[in-house]
């Protein structure tokens, strides 16, 4: 077979008798020629130079521009027990219509006369506040009376002190007179005694002079004691004045303390009154919250809580409502590399699910083709899915979006950008660059403006 032996058997073997050799002879294979390779490379080069319109394609869904126009859940503010339903799924409700009635589930609110009993407590506290007010007025009157009494008592003592001072002066004058009379009597006694010794005066006259001296001496002693007593009385009056003033100041301080205590009690009662008023207001508001109402006009779409008698917590979703009036928008997500290319106000082409781009004559209502929108808002922070969210609103200069669009309808969006060669687009996709990675300013930079040279300073 391989013809490596000197003894060949090819003349003894007939290849036509074997099926394998027959298949090999019939098999034909393609051979590349140099001309074909050159034509292929030339065609590929021409293909890479063809123009390509860059675009951004992404998917999204229909939503609304304003947050208050989007579907929302009606929640209960208080914990309670479902008692009665007033709506069913698909019903239209106006703003303020009752959706469900609840009863309270907390024991502290079970009393049906809770507001009336709290009002009685409030009235009692207000009466207590009035009593404290009367007490404060009485103590203030007492304080004023003590002040007047202190002034009157001090003036009385001042008059007594003035009288006693004058009396001290009079007693001092009397004492001086008594002392002068004593000296005169002593001089007369001395002269009478000399004359008696000479025999010129009798013993009776001498004894009379001695008696006068004794009387004068007694008057001096009495006057001195009287002056001392008057001075002690003046000192006692000074002490009494200080003691009286101190007593009245203690009484005034006690009255002032009673006023402050009554005022503090009044303020405490006022705080309790305010707290009770707050409780009454809260109880009244809580009773209004037993009726869960619609926050805006719309359609009841889904009952999250079902049945009667179910106990729910505060903040629990009860039903979902779709607002009646809303402004349509499309929410889409773009890659971070494409975000720098999108500006607010850019035009976007949209194709909604159920509205094909190709016009179908047998389905005129749905054959509305492609619609136009404008970029309304863009997030400046990346979403949890790794993309940036963009809101697209209807273009007022183009035809209106379909009226039968509903929330959550899927949509395909695409934006046309720059025209570039195909090789540039392939290179950009392989490197993960944004479509206009090289802006016009970078491709054709403006020449730098050179400043004139400074003149030489002379």
RANOR-V945345 format. One line per field, one symbol per residue. ss: DSSP state (a for helix, b for strand, c for the rest). psi: psi as a letter, one per 40 degrees, with the letter a starting at -180 (. if undefined). burial: # if it has 16 or more other C-alpha atoms within 10 Angstrom, else .. A space follows every 10 residues. Layout:
# RANOR-V945345
ss=???
psi=???
burial=???
This chain:
# RANOR-V945345
ss=cccccccccc ccccaaacaa aaaaaacccc cccaaaaaaa aaaaaaaaac bbbbbbbbbb bbbbccaaac cbbbbccccb bbbbbccccc cbbccccbbb bbbbccaaac cccaaaaaaa aaaaaaaaaa aaaaaaaaaa aaaaaaaaaa aaaaaaaaaa aaaaaaaaaa aaaaaaaaaa aaaaaaaaaa aaaaaaaacc ccaaaaaaaa aaaaaaaaaa aaaaaaaaaa aaaaaaaaaa aaaaaaaaaa aaaaaaaaaa aaaaaaaaaa aaaaaaaaaa aaaaaaaacc bbbccccbbb bbbccccccc bbccccbbbb bbbccccbbb bbbbcaaaac ccccccbbbb bbcccccccc cccccccccc bbbbbbbbcc cccccccbbb bbbbcccccc cccccccccb bbbbbbbbbb baaaaaaaaa acccccccca aaaccccccc cccccccc
psi=defeidhied eehhddehdd dddddehiih hhiddddddd ddddddddei ihhiihhiia ihaidhdeei hihhihdiia hhdhieiihe ihiiheihdi hiiiehdeed hdfddddddd dddddddddd dddddddddd dddddddddd dddddddddd dddddddddd dddddddddd dddddddddd dddddddeed iidddddddd dddddddddd dddddddddd dddddddddd dddddddddd dddddddddd dddddddddd dddddddddd dddddddded hhihdihahh dhhdhiaheh hiiiehhdii hhidhihiih hihiideede ehiheiihhi hihegidhhh degddegeah iiiihdihie hiieeeihhh hhiiheeaii iidehihehi ihiihhbihi iddddddddd efiidgdhid dddgiiiihh iiiiihh.
burial=.......... .......... .......... .......... .......#.. .#.#.##.## #####...## ######.### ##....#... .##...#### #####..... ....#..##. ##..##.##. .##.##..## .##..##..# ..##..#..# #..##.##.. ##.##.###. ##..##.##. .##..#.... .....#..## .##.###.## ..##.##..# #.##..##.. #..##..#.. ##..##.##. .##.##..## .##..##.## ..#.....## ########## #.#....... ##...##### ###....### #####..##. .#....#### ##..#.#... .....###.# ########.. ......#### #####..... #...#.#..# ###......# .##.#..... ...###.... .......... ........
